[in-house]
């Protein structure tokens, strides 16, 4: 998903979530591709003492051969200058129960957009699930723009 079209099936956890969709202004200066991203506060630093999640639309792998090696791919940009903030990437079922926790942890800062390839665990193959980005920050003043994602997909092993 390049985040350029209908985002109505994407979900955030609450009204006061840090996650926003749109064009970034500041750091990063632009999306990886197109105009839109999901990020933690597009026009200001992320909030202190945050714990908010972003969920993708349901991904249906019920018809996919379970012996295939599948990977979650996405682009990310990080601007987090504190040890007390970052994001976990999990897979959850349609009701929000975690199928696979901590597939990767995003923390620190990047100077540019980076790509990531994460193996889809056996527990998620042959199921329906959502990707969850779970952002957290401590109660200290925000130091950076946060986490930004773009160009999300599921791919067969290269």
JOUR-V707782 format. One record per residue. RES is the residue in one small letter. SS is DSSP state (alpha for helix, beta for strand, coil for the rest). D_FIRST is the distance of its C-alpha to the first C-alpha in whole Angstrom. Layout:
RES,SS,D_FIRST
RES,SS,D_FIRST
This chain:
x,coil,0
x,coil,4
x,coil,5
x,coil,8
x,coil,9
x,coil,10
x,coil,9
x,coil,13
x,coil,12
x,coil,11
x,beta,14
x,beta,17
x,coil,20
x,coil,22
x,coil,24
x,coil,24
x,coil,21
x,coil,20
x,beta,17
x,beta,16
x,beta,13
x,beta,14
x,coil,15
x,coil,17
x,coil,21
x,coil,23
x,coil,22
x,coil,19
x,coil,20
x,coil,17
x,coil,13
x,coil,12
x,coil,11
x,coil,11
x,coil,13
x,coil,11
x,beta,10
x,beta,11
x,beta,15
x,beta,18
x,coil,20
x,coil,19
x,coil,22
x,coil,25
x,coil,25
x,coil,24
x,coil,26
x,coil,29
x,coil,29
x,coil,26
x,beta,24
x,beta,21
x,beta,18
x,beta,14
x,beta,13
x,coil,9
x,coil,10
x,coil,12
x,beta,11
x,beta,14
x,coil,16
x,coil,19
x,coil,20
x,coil,19
x,coil,22
x,coil,23
x,coil,24
x,coil,21
x,coil,20
x,beta,16
x,beta,14
x,beta,11
x,beta,10
x,beta,9
x,beta,11
x,beta,13
x,beta,16
x,beta,19
x,beta,22
x,coil,24
x,coil,28
x,coil,30
x,coil,30
x,coil,29
x,beta,26
x,beta,22
x,beta,19
x,beta,19
x,beta,16
x,beta,17
x,beta,16
x,beta,18
x,coil,19
x,coil,19
x,coil,22
x,coil,20
x,coil,23
x,beta,22
x,beta,21
x,beta,21
x,beta,22
x,beta,21
x,beta,19
x,beta,19
x,beta,21
x,beta,20
x,coil,23
x,coil,25
x,beta,24
x,coil,22
x,coil,23
x,coil,20
x,coil,16
x,beta,16
x,beta,14
x,beta,15
x,beta,15
x,beta,16
x,beta,18
x,coil,17
x,coil,20
x,alpha,23
x,alpha,23
x,alpha,19
x,coil,20
x,coil,20
x,coil,19
x,beta,17
x,beta,15
x,beta,13
x,beta,12
x,beta,14
x,beta,15
x,beta,18
x,beta,20
x,beta,24
x,beta,26
x,coil,30
x,coil,33
x,coil,33
x,coil,32
x,coil,29
x,coil,29
x,coil,26
x,coil,22
x,beta,21
x,beta,17
x,beta,14
x,beta,11
x,beta,8
x,beta,5
x,beta,5
x,beta,6
x,beta,9
x,beta,12
x,beta,16
x,coil,18
x,coil,19
